[in-house]
Amino acid sequence: MQVALVVLAALAYFLVRGVTEAALTAAQANARTLVELEAYIGLKREGFIQAGIDHDHTLVTLANWIYVYGHWPVIVTSLVWLFLRAPHHFYILRNAIFISGAIGLVFFVTLPVAPPRLGVLELTDTVTQFSDSYRTLQPPALTNAYAAFPSLHFGWNMLVGITIWQATRRPFARTFAVLMPIAMAWAVVATANHYVIDVLGGGIIAGIGLVLAVYLARTRGTPDWARPPW
């Protein structure tokens, strides 16, 4: 029931995100403003990152696979595992996803941003050109093309990584917890779906969601099924 609740909430999040489409012109203008900000603070590295995979089909495929299969499949699998093995950690992660998703929606409605692949930077949309799987996992009806900032594609993976690290001491799982969000940060930029600043913003908003989720658990208590065993 709890995992289904998370999945339904996430679908609702993407459905709402999908109906907040803005005009391409406004979204591109906002994107160029973010790119100028990136350049000013030294974060404009999208071209450099994609250039690292441009001439290697294996790296392009790897970036696409991480972007497509490293998000929802990893999140859902992790939620199920946490619910069964560490429900108190599941409870925090669930609430952190809810809170950060709500914050993200505010940005998507008030600050539509076109991703690099939509004519803002001269980069290749590697996922659309070389893979059909993404449209199966996330149908166009549930997406908003102008919701680049913040990247909760990265932010939610970061939350999963932090939670897995806290939930287990197994070396393999902890290695995965560290490398998985790093790989996603690389993939969302390398595939021209996000700017570097989107990743930074997604991480900050996800972090806020996590802090608030922990605070709520400590001040309002948790249900019996989600209480720590100590």
C-alpha positions, 0 to 999 in steps of 0.5 A: 500500500505504501509503495503504491501510494508513492508511485501514485503520488509520483504519477500525479506529480508528473501529470500535474507537471505535464499540464503546466506547459508553457510557451517555448519562447518563454521557456527558452528565454528562462533557460538562456538566463540560467545559462548566463548565470551558469557562465557567470559562476563557472558552471557552464559545462554542458558542451564539455560533458556531452563532447566526452561521449559524442564520438563513442557509441558505447558511452552514449548508450551508457548515458542513455541507459543510466538516464532511462533505467537508473531513475524509476526502476531504481527508485521503485526497487529501492522503495520496495526493498526499504519498505520490507527491510527498513520501513523507518528509512522508507517513511523518511524517503517517501515524505522527502519525495513528496515534499521535494516534488511539491516544491519542484512543481512550484518551480515548473509552474512559475519558472518554465525552463527549456532543456538544452536539447530544445534549441538552447544549446547546440547539443544532441538529444541522445535519448530521443535519437538513440532510444525509445525506452524512455517514452515507454517508462515515462509517456509524453502525456506525463511529461512537461518539456519545459520542466528542466529546473530543478532536476528531480531526476537527479534529486530523487536519485540522490535521496535514494542514495542517501537513504540506502547508505543510512539503511545498510552497511553492506559495502556493495550497497553503499558503493551503489548508493554513492555512485548511482546519483553521481552517474545520474548527475552525469547522464542528465547533462550528457544526454542534453536533458538538463543543465548543470545548474538544474542538477545543483537545484535538484540536489538542494530542493531534494535536500530541503525535502529530506531535512523537512521529512526528518523534522516532521518525523521527529516532531510529529512522530511516526506511525507504528510500522515506521518506527525504528527498531531501537 
